Every structure is written in C-alpha cells, then in structure tokens.
Amino acid sequence: MIDTSGVGVFLGLDVGKSTHHGHGLTPAGKKVFDKPLPNSEPKLRAVFDKLAAKFGTVLVVVDQPASIGALPLTVARDSGCQVAYLPGLAMRRIADLYPGEAKTDAKDAAVIADAARTMPHTLRSLELTDEITAELTVLVGFDDQDLAAEATRTSNRIRGLLTQFHPSLERVLGPRLDHQAVTWLLERYGSPAALRKAGRRRLVEVIRPRAPRMAARLIDDIFDALDEQTVVVPGTGTLDVVIPSLARSLAAVREQRRALEAQINELLVAHPLSQVLTSLPGVGVRTAAVLLVTVGDGTSFPTAAHLASYAGLAPATRQSGTSIHGEHAPRGGNRQLKRAMFLSAFAALHDHASRTYYDRCRARGKTHTQALLRLARQRINVLFAMLRDGTFYEARSPEPATA
C-alpha cells in the first residue's frame, strides 16, 4: 500500500486528450483546487509547483497512466510530486458510492482525489520505467494491438470467403493459413478455378521449396477438396481478385511482425532481466517482453500471491451462509499478463517438471484449460522468486497439484 502519511494535497486528475480536470484535497478533505488543466508542460508544472509551495508534498493520482496520462505523470515526477494510479474499474465502482448519476470530468477527478485520501489501499504505485521498458511498451502494444489484430482479421476474412464459396477448400487451407507456403499459394491462385487450372503437378513443384515435407500432401488434399464440390456458387469469380489481395496483406503483416520481433529481441538483450526471464521454459522473445512491460522487476508486488492476483490467476473465494462456498476463477486481472502466462504454460509442457504438474492436475479430473491455468499459477511462484533473487530457472521436482 502506498504511504500517504506525508502528503499535503491529493490531486486527482481525470485525464483527457487536450485538457485534464484536476481536483485537490487536503488530508482533512478541504477542497483547494478544482479547475481544468491544459495538456501542456508549462501549465501543468505551474500548478504542481504552486500546490507544492503551499501545501508541501503533492500526490498526483490518475486513472489512466499511459497514452494521454503519460505527460502529466512525467511532469509531476520532474516537479518532485509523488504519483499513483487508481485503476479505472476501481474508480467506477467507488464513483457508484457517491450521490447522483451524472458523470463529468469534474466529478471523476473529485472521486479520484477522495479515493486517494480515504482509501490509499486502492492505489497502485507507478515506478519510473527505464528507457528500454518504455520502448518495449510501445513495440509490444503495436505488435499485440495492431499487427496481431490485423493478421487475425485478415485470416478470418479469407476463411470466411472460402467458407462462403467453397467450404471443402476452406477446411483444407483455413487451419494452415499460418504457414507461409499456403499464404504464398493463395497470393497466386486465389480461387478454386485457378488452383484447378494450375494443375496438381505444377502446384507441387512450385510449393515444394517452401514446404518440402507437406507439399505433396497439401496439394493432394486441395484437389480432393476441389473434387467434392461440382457446383459453382454465384460470385466465386471474385475470389481471383479478393483472395490474392488479402493473402498479400496477410504476408506483409507477418513480415512486419518478424521484423518487429527482431527489434524487440535487440532491446531484450540489452535489458539486465532478459536472460533471467528467457531461462524459464516456455518464455520466448514476445512473452519476455510482455512480462517486462506488465511486471517489470517484480518489486511492486510484496509476494507471489499478489502477483498472481494481479494476473487474474489467484482463485477467488465465494461464500454465502452454508449454501455457497467454493473457489472460482477470477474474471479480472491484467489480461495481457494472464494470456502470456497461459500461453507460456502451454509452451512449457515439454519441460519435465511442468509436464508432471500438468499430468497430476489432469489425473485429478481437471480439464486441459483448468490444468494449464493451475500450471500458470504455479509458474507465477517461480517467476516471482526468479525476479526477487535475480537468478536463472533451476529445474526442481514439481509440488503436488492442489485442487
């Protein structure tokens, strides 16, 4: 919990694109500031310096630390203010306790300031990130939110078109769209007619350099699928234009992701924790980058249980009288971190200790997903210890699986 004992004024900021709204409260609850603030360094610095000169330590609290909230936090730090973060979901729940149904910037800023003053346990610290972590945050966000999302959208569009005009062909090519050879094939032969016209022998020859082991089997499956459908669905001729264009876009996005991964890898190599993180089985370049962005060096979390709760991997207890009692998977948590831990747990099944723990969970009747979530929770303990001690992963006998 953030120590607020020496704070002279709690300044809640409801951040915006061009203007923030600030609301300042003393520890006694007296309002000392309630004005819009332009999103510019001179204006922000003037307010921070004036409040600090009059009241002493200023705690600046925002509900959005990234994007539009980055500049006020940076200026606040440079001005000697303390900074903290009130999660948006917590802020909205706290706002429901205040009278009135109106939602305004002024009210949100007042809620943030009052929550910081009266409920400091709801705040989260914002450690000053190093340059490498800051750059990784931008690159990982670009890869995950832009490039990966675009690749998924384009793949789904291709599969949707193939399903509409030739379902049998989609069943062959759809699950293999991640393979570069299939994308290359669709760039040149985007319709059933084009594939059939090219011929079985020619397609095997052109695809073999890109997929030596699956070339003949892939082409055989394609022609078997083509033979299953004798009718031509109206509009099929447009596939010669649309599918190659979509396939080129998909190939270009994947090439961007490969180039970006190389850039992320260069940044990781320069980070002192990179080798610690990648020594954990199942953690590659992208996963290590996500861990650095979301967890950092781990010092923000007192225990592994706190880290597990932040990741949404700690079971939540639900109890009411004698009729309801049990542990359930939480719905909250950092989704980016939770997804990274889940995928890395799946990738770590080749590791003997991880596989043994997973098998024990399955033997207790857990489903595949439940077993992976329990493995991810177990690996949180390992990750926390590695970050705390700065040590590499050491294989040990797995602990017994718990229900």
C-alpha positions in Angstrom: 0.0 0.0 0.0 1.2 3.5 -0.8 2.3 5.5 2.2 0.3 8.8 2.2 1.2 10.0 5.7 3.3 12.9 4.5 1.1 14.0 1.6 -0.1 17.7 1.8 -2.6 17.6 -1.0 -4.2 14.8 -3.0 -4.5 15.9 -6.6 -6.9 13.7 -8.7 -6.6 14.1 -12.4 -9.3 13.0 -14.9 -7.0 13.0 -17.9 -8.1 14.0 -21.4 -6.7 14.5 -24.8 -6.3 18.3 -24.7 -7.5 19.1 -21.2 -7.3 17.4 -17.8 -9.5 18.2 -14.9 -7.8 18.5 -11.5 -9.3 18.2 -8.1 -7.1 18.8 -5.0 -8.0 17.8 -1.4 -6.1 18.3 1.8 -5.8 15.3 4.2 -8.7 16.9 6.1 -10.9 16.8 3.0 -10.8 20.6 2.2 -11.0 21.4 -1.5 -8.1 23.5 -2.6 -8.1 23.1 -6.3 -10.9 22.3 -8.9 -10.0 23.5 -12.4 -9.4 22.3 -16.0 -5.7 21.9 -16.8 -4.4 22.2 -20.4 -2.3 19.2 -21.5 0.9 21.2 -21.8 4.1 21.1 -19.7 4.2 24.8 -18.6 0.6 24.8 -17.4 0.9 21.5 -15.6 4.3 22.5 -14.0 2.9 25.8 -12.8 0.0 24.1 -11.0 2.2 21.4 -9.4 4.8 23.9 -8.2 2.1 26.2 -6.8 0.4 23.4 -4.8 3.8 22.1 -3.6 4.9 25.5 -2.4 1.7 26.0 -0.4 0.9 22.5 0.9 4.1 20.5 0.7 4.1 17.1 -0.9 1.7 16.6 -3.7 0.3 13.2 -4.7 -0.9 13.2 -8.3 -3.3 10.4 -9.0 -4.6 9.4 -12.4 -6.9 6.6 -13.6 -5.1 6.2 -16.9 -1.3 6.2 -16.6 -0.5 5.5 -20.3 -1.4 7.4 -23.5 -3.0 10.7 -22.6 -1.9 10.3 -19.0 1.8 10.0 -19.8 2.7 13.7 -19.9 1.1 14.8 -16.6 2.8 11.9 -14.8 6.2 12.7 -16.3 5.9 16.4 -15.4 4.7 15.6 -11.9 7.7 13.4 -11.3 10.0 16.1 -12.7 8.4 18.6 -10.4 9.1 16.4 -7.3 5.5 15.2 -6.9 4.5 11.7 -5.9 2.5 9.8 -8.4 0.0 6.9 -8.2 -2.6 5.1 -10.3 -6.2 4.3 -9.4 -7.4 1.5 -11.8 -10.4 2.6 -13.9 -12.6 -0.2 -12.8 -12.0 0.5 -9.1 -12.7 4.2 -9.8 -16.0 3.5 -11.4 -17.1 1.2 -8.5 -16.1 3.9 -6.0 -17.9 6.5 -8.0 -21.2 4.5 -7.6 -21.0 5.2 -3.9 -21.3 8.9 -4.4 -24.8 10.5 -4.8 -26.0 11.5 -8.2 -26.0 9.7 -11.6 -24.1 12.4 -13.5 -20.7 11.5 -15.0 -18.5 14.6 -15.6 -14.8 15.2 -15.7 -15.0 17.3 -12.5 -16.9 14.6 -10.6 -14.4 11.9 -11.8 -11.4 14.0 -10.6 -13.1 14.5 -7.3 -13.7 10.8 -6.9 -10.1 10.0 -7.7 -8.8 12.6 -5.2 -11.1 11.5 -2.4 -10.4 7.8 -3.0 -6.6 8.6 -2.7 -7.3 10.5 0.5 -9.6 8.0 2.2 -8.7 4.6 0.6 -5.0 4.6 -0.2 -5.1 0.8 -0.4 -6.9 1.1 -3.8 -3.9 2.9 -5.3 -1.1 1.3 -7.2 2.4 2.7 -7.4 3.9 3.8 -10.7 7.5 3.1 -10.8 9.7 5.2 -13.1 10.3 2.9 -16.1 13.7 2.8 -17.8 14.1 3.7 -21.4 14.3 0.0 -22.6 11.0 -0.9 -20.8 9.3 2.3 -22.2 10.3 1.3 -25.8 9.2 -2.2 -25.2 5.8 -1.0 -24.0 5.3 0.8 -27.3 6.6 -2.0 -29.5 4.7 -4.8 -27.7 1.5 -2.7 -27.9 2.0 -2.2 -31.6 2.6 -5.9 -32.1 -0.3 -7.1 -30.0 -3.0 -4.5 -30.6 -2.2 -3.6 -34.2 -0.3 -6.2 -36.2 -1.6 -9.3 -34.4 -5.1 -8.0 -34.6 -4.8 -7.2 -38.3 -3.4 -10.6 -39.0 -6.3 -12.2 -37.2 -8.8 -10.0 -39.0 -7.3 -10.8 -42.4 -7.1 -14.5 -41.8 -10.7 -14.6 -40.6 -11.8 -12.7 -43.8 -10.0 -15.2 -46.0 -11.6 -18.2 -44.2 -15.0 -16.5 -44.3 -14.8 -16.1 -48.1 -13.6 -19.6 -48.7 -16.4 -20.9 -46.4 -18.9 -19.0 -48.4 -17.9 -20.2 -51.8 -16.1 -23.5 -51.3 -16.4 -25.0 -47.7 -14.3 -28.1 -48.6 -11.4 -26.0 -49.7 -11.6 -23.9 -46.5 -11.4 -27.0 -44.4 -8.0 -27.8 -46.0 -6.5 -24.3 -46.3 -8.1 -22.5 -43.3 -6.3 -24.3 -40.5 -3.0 -23.9 -42.5 -3.1 -20.2 -43.1 -0.3 -19.6 -40.6 2.1 -21.5 -42.9 3.9 -19.1 -45.3 3.6 -21.6 -48.2 -0.2 -21.6 -48.0 -0.3 -17.7 -48.0 2.1 -17.7 -50.9 -0.1 -20.2 -52.8 -3.2 -18.1 -52.2 -1.4 -14.9 -53.5 -1.0 -16.6 -56.9 -4.0 -19.0 -57.1 -6.9 -17.4 -55.1 -9.9 -19.3 -56.5 -10.9 -22.9 -57.0 -10.7 -22.4 -60.7 -7.2 -21.0 -60.6 -6.0 -23.9 -58.5 -7.5 -26.5 -60.8 -6.2 -24.7 -63.9 -2.6 -24.7 -62.5 -2.7 -28.5 -62.1 -1.6 -30.9 -59.5 2.0 -31.4 -60.8 2.8 -27.8 -61.2 1.5 -26.8 -57.8 3.6 -29.5 -56.1 6.7 -28.2 -57.9 6.1 -24.5 -57.0 5.2 -25.2 -53.4 7.9 -27.8 -52.6 10.7 -25.2 -52.0 8.6 -23.5 -49.4 7.1 -26.7 -47.8 9.3 -29.7 -48.6 7.6 -32.1 -46.2 4.0 -31.2 -46.8 3.9 -30.2 -50.4 2.5 -33.4 -52.0 0.1 -34.0 -49.1 -1.2 -30.4 -49.2 -1.8 -30.4 -52.9 -3.5 -33.8 -52.7 -5.8 -32.5 -50.0 -6.6 -29.4 -52.1 -7.6 -31.4 -55.2 -9.6 -33.9 -53.1 -11.5 -30.8 -51.7 -12.0 -29.4 -55.2 -13.4 -32.7 -56.4 -16.0 -32.7 -53.6 -17.9 -29.7 -55.0 -19.1 -29.7 -58.5 -21.4 -26.6 -58.4 -20.1 -23.1 -58.7 -21.6 -20.7 -56.1 -22.5 -17.3 -57.7 -19.8 -14.7 -57.0 -16.9 -17.3 -57.0 -15.2 -15.5 -59.8 -14.4 -12.5 -57.5 -12.1 -14.7 -55.4 -9.4 -14.2 -58.1 -9.2 -10.6 -57.1 -10.1 -10.6 -53.4 -8.2 -13.6 -52.0 -4.8 -12.8 -53.6 -5.1 -9.2 -52.3 -5.9 -10.4 -48.7 -3.1 -13.0 -48.9 -0.6 -10.3 -49.8 -1.8 -8.2 -46.9 -1.5 -11.1 -44.5 2.0 -11.9 -45.7 3.0 -8.2 -45.3 1.7 -8.1 -41.8 3.5 -11.2 -40.8 6.7 -9.9 -42.3 6.3 -6.7 -40.2 5.8 -8.9 -37.1 9.0 -10.8 -37.8 10.9 -7.6 -38.2 9.4 -6.2 -35.0 10.3 -9.4 -33.1 13.9 -8.9 -34.1 13.8 -5.3 -32.9 12.1 -6.4 -29.6 14.8 -9.1 -29.2 17.6 -6.4 -29.6 16.0 -4.4 -26.8 15.6 -7.5 -24.6 19.3 -8.4 -25.0 20.2 -5.0 -23.5 17.9 -5.4 -20.5 19.5 -7.0 -17.4 16.5 -9.2 -16.7 16.2 -10.7 -20.2 18.3 -13.8 -19.6 16.5 -14.4 -16.3 13.1 -14.3 -17.9 14.0 -16.4 -21.0 15.6 -19.1 -18.8 12.1 -20.0 -17.7 10.8 -22.8 -20.0 8.1 -21.6 -22.4 9.2 -18.0 -22.3 10.3 -16.6 -25.7 11.0 -13.2 -27.0 7.4 -11.9 -27.1 6.5 -13.4 -23.7 9.6 -12.0 -22.0 8.7 -8.6 -23.5 5.2 -8.8 -22.1 6.5 -9.8 -18.7 8.9 -6.8 -18.6 6.1 -4.4 -19.6 3.5 -5.7 -17.2 5.6 -7.0 -14.2 8.9 -5.1 -14.5 11.4 -6.3 -11.9 8.6 -7.5 -9.6 9.3 -5.1 -6.8 5.8 -3.7 -7.0 4.4 -7.0 -5.6 5.1 -7.9 -2.0 4.5 -11.6 -2.6 3.9 -14.1 -5.3 0.2 -14.2 -4.3 -0.1 -10.5 -5.0 1.4 -11.1 -8.5 -0.9 -14.0 -9.1 -3.9 -11.8 -8.1 -2.7 -9.1 -10.4 -2.5 -11.6 -13.3 -6.0 -12.9 -12.5 -4.6 -16.4 -11.7 -5.5 -16.5 -8.0 -8.8 -18.2 -7.2 -11.5 -16.0 -5.7 -13.5 -17.3 -2.7 -17.3 -17.1 -2.9 -19.1 -17.8 0.3 -22.7 -17.1 1.5 -24.0 -18.8 4.6 -23.8 -22.6 4.4 -25.2 -23.0 0.9 -22.4 -21.4 -1.2 -18.7 -21.9 -0.7 -16.0 -22.5 -3.2 -13.1 -21.2 -5.2 -13.7 -19.8 -8.6 -11.5 -18.4 -11.4 -11.5 -14.6 -11.2 -12.8 -12.5 -14.1 -10.4 -9.6 -13.5 -6.7 -9.2 -13.6 -4.3 -8.0 -16.2 -5.5 -9.8 -19.3 -2.2 -9.3 -21.2 -0.2 -10.9 -18.4 -2.7 -13.7 -17.9 -2.6 -14.6 -21.5 1.2 -14.5 -21.6 1.4 -16.8 -18.6 -1.3 -19.2 -20.0 0.5 -19.5 -23.4 3.9 -19.9 -21.8 2.5 -22.7 -19.6 1.2 -24.5 -22.7 4.6 -24.0 -24.4 6.4 -25.3 -21.3 4.7 -28.7 -21.4 7.9 -30.1 -22.9 9.6 -29.3 -19.6 9.6 -32.4 -17.3 8.5 -30.5 -14.1 5.8 -28.6 -15.9 4.5 -31.7 -17.6 4.4 -33.7 -14.4 2.4 -31.0 -12.7 0.0 -30.8 -15.6 -0.5 -34.5 -15.7 -1.2 -34.6 -12.0 -3.9 -31.9 -12.5 -5.4 -33.9 -15.3 -5.4 -37.1 -13.2 -7.4 -35.2 -10.6 -10.2 -34.7 -13.2 -9.2 -31.2 -14.3 -9.8 -30.2 -17.9 -7.0 -29.2 -20.2 -7.7 -25.5 -19.7 -8.0 -25.8 -15.9 -4.8 -27.8 -15.7 -3.0 -25.1 -17.8 -4.3 -22.3 -15.5 -3.1 -24.2 -12.4 0.3 -24.7 -14.1 0.4 -20.9 -14.9 -0.4 -20.1 -11.3 2.4 -22.4 -10.1 4.8 -20.8 -12.5 3.9 -17.4 -11.0 5.7 -18.5 -7.8 8.8 -19.5 -9.8 8.7 -16.2 -11.8 8.4 -14.2 -8.6 11.3 -15.9 -7.0 13.5 -15.5 -10.1 12.8 -11.8 -10.2 13.2 -11.3 -6.5 16.6 -13.1 -6.4 17.8 -12.3 -9.9 18.5 -16.0 -10.6 18.0 -18.2 -13.6 15.5 -21.0 -13.7 16.5 -24.2 -12.0 14.6 -27.4 -12.7 13.2 -29.0 -9.5 10.7 -31.6 -8.6 7.2 -30.2 -9.0 5.0 -29.7 -6.0 1.8 -31.8 -5.7 -1.1 -30.3 -7.6 -3.8 -28.7 -5.5 -7.5 -28.7 -6.2 
